[in-house]
Amino acid sequence: MRVGCFAIVEPFLPFEQQLQRIAALGFKYADITDNHDGGSLGVEFGFSPSVSLDSNPFDLRRAFERAGLVPTAWCAHANLLDPSAPWRYSTAQILKAIRNAATIGIRHVITTEGDPKTAFGHRLSLRERVFLIAERLYEPLRLAEDLGVTLLLEPHGPVTDTIEGMEAILAACGQPPHLGVNLDTGNVWLGGTDPVAFARHFGAKIGHVHWKDLPAEFASRRGQQFGCGMATIPLGQGVIDIRGVVQALQAAGFKGHTTLEVTGEAALLASREYLAELGALE
């Protein structure tokens, strides 16, 4: 396995400075993390790490090259359960992410359904949620196939956080070879599923991994909160069986890219060291 970072390792740094910081910590890989349509005040005035989906993707590739880093995935985490609206990150943004990723040689785009925020989304049955997710991924999957990109579903919502829900989405989408799974160790545990069982079940379908461990105080939120942001503690110091996940991935033959979803320089470096101790890194 190879390990990199989210391109958000220090608050308020613009994107290219995030990459430079990642390289200074000794990493070789990073994901494109926060992104948006159009322009951004925060980007223009230098305090946001977000990148525009409407920018020239080659400018992003050149930023990676200047930092000596390789981009491994483009995050396109969406809201697929609430009604379509211009301000919601959904199908249109996933399509842009796929085009941009393909243009600069990134082969994995990661998305999810997210938590519903509206009464409409909360009223949906499981069957309706699966149908809506599959409908909103239909065109992104067609484009991904044509451009040689694999779309990876991350557990980060009430459907994807369960093995049964993830399987239902894969089935509703027709099980295409260019649709896989991004395992997020923290999200799947927080959603109420055992990450080791999740890794064993999906095995060869896992194309990428987001690593995070969570402290014991998160236990009361299990099954009620579907995903969280960056972990604040190093891997191996929380309640998640990271060792068991590593072993399950190794048994499945996983040798791909992984990303530390961890904040703080000390926690990042300790997490990388922990993975090395477990024999997870090349």
C-alpha positions as a printed NumPy array, in Angstrom:
array([[  0.   ,   0.   ,   0.   ],
       [  1.005,   3.61 ,  -0.546],
       [ -0.055,   6.418,   1.801],
       [ -0.696,  10.084,   1.148],
       [ -2.651,  12.996,   2.626],
       [ -5.748,  15.024,   2.022],
       [ -4.773,  18.39 ,   0.562],
       [ -5.976,  19.971,   3.813],
       [ -3.23 ,  19.574,   6.401],
       [ -3.191,  23.095,   7.844],
       [ -6.114,  25.517,   8.25 ],
       [ -6.426,  28.509,   5.925],
       [ -3.542,  27.641,   3.599],
       [ -4.304,  27.851,  -0.141],
       [ -4.148,  24.693,  -2.219],
       [ -0.587,  24.908,  -3.524],
       [  0.795,  25.709,  -0.087],
       [ -1.059,  22.658,   1.245],
       [  0.79 ,  20.542,  -1.314],
       [  4.127,  22.093,  -0.38 ],
       [  3.421,  21.371,   3.284],
       [  2.553,  17.735,   2.521],
       [  5.815,  17.319,   0.604],
       [  7.789,  18.878,   3.471],
       [  6.37 ,  16.19 ,   5.767],
       [  7.906,  13.531,   3.533],
       [  4.783,  12.32 ,   1.714],
       [  4.715,  11.578,  -1.995],
       [  0.97 ,  11.427,  -2.624],
       [ -2.083,  13.611,  -2.034],
       [ -5.754,  13.77 ,  -2.966],
       [ -7.634,  16.723,  -4.386],
       [-10.01 ,  17.288,  -1.508],
       [-12.212,  20.399,  -1.297],
       [-13.574,  21.732,  -4.599],
       [-16.363,  23.942,  -5.862],
       [-18.038,  25.381,  -8.953],
       [-16.979,  28.762, -10.292],
       [-14.971,  31.159,  -8.187],
       [-14.417,  31.437,  -4.452],
       [-13.729,  34.471,  -2.294],
       [-11.612,  32.335,   0.019],
       [ -9.454,  31.116,  -2.85 ],
       [ -9.04 ,  34.6  ,  -4.332],
       [ -7.89 ,  36.012,  -1.023],
       [ -5.631,  33.113,  -0.13 ],
       [ -7.263,  31.422,   2.853],
       [ -9.061,  28.413,   1.323],
       [ -7.569,  25.126,   0.056],
       [-10.488,  24.546,  -2.323],
       [-10.006,  24.217,  -6.085],
       [-12.495,  25.202,  -8.765],
       [-14.137,  22.492, -10.857],
       [-14.122,  25.06 , -13.649],
       [-10.394,  25.765, -13.485],
       [ -7.752,  24.53 , -15.916],
       [ -6.958,  21.052, -14.526],
       [ -3.431,  21.278, -15.936],
       [ -2.77 ,  24.122, -13.491],
       [ -3.555,  21.648, -10.714],
       [ -1.225,  19.058, -12.203],
       [  1.551,  21.635, -12.428],
       [  1.018,  22.498,  -8.751],
       [  1.474,  18.825,  -7.863],
       [  4.599,  18.647, -10.017],
       [  6.115,  21.721,  -8.363],
       [  5.579,  20.063,  -4.987],
       [  6.988,  16.738,  -6.191],
       [  3.711,  14.969,  -5.405],
       [  1.476,  12.537,  -7.285],
       [ -2.322,  13.067,  -7.19 ],
       [ -4.079,   9.809,  -6.419],
       [ -7.792,  10.638,  -6.201],
       [-10.3  ,  13.433,  -6.696],
       [-12.892,  13.773,  -3.916],
       [-16.41 ,  14.507,  -5.15 ],
       [-18.434,  13.852,  -2.007],
       [-22.007,  14.762,  -2.871],
       [-25.506,  15.234,  -1.517],
       [-27.538,  12.652,  -3.423],
       [-30.547,  12.332,  -1.108],
       [-31.941,  15.871,  -1.023],
       [-33.818,  17.587,  -3.885],
       [-31.67 ,  18.913,  -6.718],
       [-30.775,  22.591,  -6.349],
       [-28.062,  24.867,  -7.817],
       [-26.329,  25.148,  -4.437],
       [-26.082,  21.403,  -3.793],
       [-23.01 ,  19.406,  -4.795],
       [-24.498,  16.567,  -6.836],
       [-24.468,  14.985, -10.298],
       [-23.217,  18.043, -12.195],
       [-20.233,  18.445,  -9.886],
       [-19.372,  14.732,  -9.989],
       [-19.345,  14.932, -13.794],
       [-16.93 ,  17.873, -13.681],
       [-14.699,  16.039, -11.206],
       [-14.553,  12.998, -13.51 ],
       [-13.623,  15.114, -16.541],
       [-10.944,  16.989, -14.628],
       [ -9.511,  13.846, -13.071],
       [ -9.309,  12.059, -16.414],
       [ -7.66 ,  15.079, -18.033],
       [ -4.693,  14.961, -15.654],
       [ -4.428,  11.202, -15.254],
       [ -6.236,  10.663, -11.957],
       [ -8.031,   7.324, -12.166],
       [-10.168,   7.421,  -9.023],
       [-13.004,   9.829,  -8.244],
       [-14.58 ,   9.324,  -4.819],
       [-18.189,  10.177,  -4.051],
       [-20.955,   9.339,  -1.591],
       [-24.589,  10.156,  -0.851],
       [-24.113,  12.152,   2.349],
       [-26.653,  12.861,   5.073],
       [-30.037,  14.223,   3.985],
       [-30.568,  17.767,   5.244],
       [-34.213,  18.261,   4.241],
       [-37.549,  16.784,   5.287],
       [-37.775,  15.301,   1.778],
       [-34.516,  13.4  ,   2.192],
       [-35.375,  12.165,   5.667],
       [-38.75 ,  10.806,   4.509],
       [-37.252,   8.56 ,   1.838],
       [-37.396,   4.799,   2.359],
       [-34.263,   2.713,   1.861],
       [-35.568,   1.557,  -1.513],
       [-36.226,   5.152,  -2.591],
       [-32.781,   6.235,  -1.405],
       [-31.041,   3.496,  -3.375],
       [-33.047,   4.381,  -6.493],
       [-32.235,   8.094,  -6.15 ],
       [-28.514,   7.443,  -5.657],
       [-28.375,   5.122,  -8.671],
       [-30.273,   7.632, -10.834],
       [-27.917,  10.452,  -9.891],
       [-24.856,   8.311, -10.602],
       [-26.096,   7.047, -13.973],
       [-24.506,   9.745, -16.148],
       [-21.328,  10.013, -14.04 ],
       [-20.812,   6.274, -14.473],
       [-21.285,   6.491, -18.247],
       [-18.741,   9.3  , -18.446],
       [-16.322,   7.522, -16.119],
       [-16.376,   4.436, -18.317],
       [-15.697,   6.473, -21.456],
       [-12.812,   8.352, -19.816],
       [-11.19 ,   5.377, -18.083],
       [-12.009,   6.579, -14.567],
       [-13.292,   4.418, -11.709],
       [-15.941,   5.97 ,  -9.482],
       [-15.545,   4.854,  -5.873],
       [-18.395,   4.967,  -3.349],
       [-17.355,   5.949,   0.165],
       [-19.302,   5.057,   3.321],
       [-20.423,   8.532,   4.35 ],
       [-24.194,   8.331,   4.629],
       [-27.076,   6.253,   5.937],
       [-27.009,   3.893,   2.94 ],
       [-23.301,   3.52 ,   2.171],
       [-22.359,   3.103,   5.833],
       [-23.866,  -0.39 ,   5.824],
       [-22.735,  -3.446,   3.898],
       [-26.294,  -4.125,   2.764],
       [-26.828,  -0.544,   1.627],
       [-23.567,  -0.393,  -0.298],
       [-24.379,  -3.704,  -1.989],
       [-27.841,  -2.413,  -2.908],
       [-26.344,   0.643,  -4.629],
       [-23.787,  -1.423,  -6.527],
       [-26.572,  -3.749,  -7.685],
       [-28.882,  -0.866,  -8.668],
       [-26.058,   0.6  , -10.754],
       [-25.57 ,  -2.745, -12.547],
       [-22.247,  -3.766, -10.917],
       [-20.092,  -2.096, -13.618],
       [-16.335,  -2.718, -13.368],
       [-15.681,   1.039, -13.196],
       [-17.677,   1.352,  -9.941],
       [-15.957,   0.36 ,  -6.72 ],
       [-15.598,   1.207,  -3.048],
       [-13.48 ,   3.666,  -1.092],
       [-13.143,   2.303,   2.442],
       [-13.194,   5.011,   5.12 ],
       [-12.323,   3.34 ,   8.409],
       [-13.763,   6.09 ,  10.59 ],
       [-16.992,   6.683,   8.687],
       [-17.995,   3.048,   8.418],
       [-17.377,   2.47 ,  12.136],
       [-19.271,   5.631,  13.082],
       [-22.192,   4.545,  10.903],
       [-22.445,   1.352,  12.947],
       [-20.602,  -1.18 ,  10.774],
       [-17.446,  -3.102,  11.686],
       [-14.68 ,  -1.781,   9.384],
       [-12.933,  -5.169,   9.375],
       [-16.109,  -6.926,   8.242],
       [-16.644,  -4.199,   5.639],
       [-13.107,  -4.651,   4.296],
       [-13.457,  -8.44 ,   4.194],
       [-16.829,  -8.253,   2.457],
       [-15.882,  -5.833,  -0.326],
       [-12.306,  -7.043,  -0.722],
       [-11.333,  -6.704,  -4.368],
       [-13.922,  -3.947,  -4.933],
       [-11.952,  -1.591,  -2.681],
       [ -9.947,   0.789,  -4.834],
       [ -8.785,   3.319,  -2.239],
       [ -8.753,   3.749,   1.542],
       [ -9.243,   6.766,   3.807],
       [ -7.609,   6.161,   7.171],
       [ -8.886,   7.619,  10.398],
       [ -9.248,   6.493,  13.994],
       [-11.738,   7.97 ,  16.442],
       [-11.642,   8.521,  20.22 ],
       [-13.939,   6.684,  22.616],
       [-16.31 ,   9.638,  23.034],
       [-17.594,   9.007,  19.501],
       [-19.112,   5.684,  20.633],
       [-22.365,   7.352,  21.692],
       [-22.839,   8.631,  18.122],
       [-22.514,   5.237,  16.41 ],
       [-25.41 ,   4.474,  14.114],
       [-26.662,   8.051,  14.392],
       [-23.887,  10.044,  12.706],
       [-22.912,   8.997,   9.201],
       [-19.372,  10.138,   8.619],
       [-17.155,  12.845,  10.04 ],
       [-14.317,  15.056,   8.912],
       [-10.674,  14.824,   9.821],
       [ -9.554,  12.665,  12.731],
       [ -7.724,  14.511,  15.497],
       [ -5.862,  11.515,  16.921],
       [ -3.242,   9.245,  15.324],
       [ -4.131,   5.835,  13.979],
       [ -3.908,   3.161,  16.631],
       [ -4.901,   5.429,  19.524],
       [ -8.679,   5.181,  19.149],
       [-11.439,   2.603,  19.136],
       [-11.119,   1.384,  15.537],
       [ -9.336,  -1.872,  14.744],
       [ -6.863,  -0.449,  12.244],
       [ -4.659,  -3.546,  12.507],
       [ -7.617,  -5.751,  11.599],
       [ -8.461,  -3.576,   8.595],
       [ -4.865,  -3.738,   7.362],
       [ -4.9  ,  -7.521,   7.654],
       [ -8.219,  -7.749,   5.802],
       [ -6.928,  -5.539,   2.994],
       [ -3.723,  -7.539,   2.72 ],
       [ -5.72 , -10.785,   2.578],
       [ -7.753,  -9.283,  -0.284],
       [ -4.554,  -8.417,  -2.169],
       [ -5.034,  -4.658,  -1.892],
       [ -1.896,  -2.788,  -2.979],
       [ -3.363,   0.57 ,  -3.942],
       [ -3.283,   4.135,  -2.69 ],
       [ -4.514,   5.174,   0.734],
       [ -4.993,   8.584,   2.322],
       [ -4.567,   9.79 ,   5.89 ],
       [ -7.667,  11.77 ,   6.849],
       [ -5.913,  13.113,   9.914],
       [ -5.253,  16.673,  11.07 ],
       [ -2.123,  17.926,  12.774],
       [  1.493,  17.314,  11.818],
       [  2.296,  15.113,  14.817],
       [ -0.814,  12.97 ,  14.306],
       [ -0.09 ,  12.593,  10.588],
       [  3.471,  11.436,  11.154],
       [  2.483,   9.1  ,  14.007],
       [ -0.241,   7.594,  11.804],
       [  2.189,   6.92 ,   8.981],
       [  4.6  ,   5.317,  11.442],
       [  1.811,   3.133,  12.824],
       [  0.907,   1.874,   9.353],
       [  4.588,   1.138,   8.74 ],
       [  4.76 ,  -0.831,  12.007],
       [  1.799,  -2.89 ,  10.838],
       [  3.613,  -3.722,   7.598],
       [  1.022,  -1.854,   5.55 ],
       [  3.362,   0.388,   3.553],
       [  5.582,  -0.338,   0.579]])
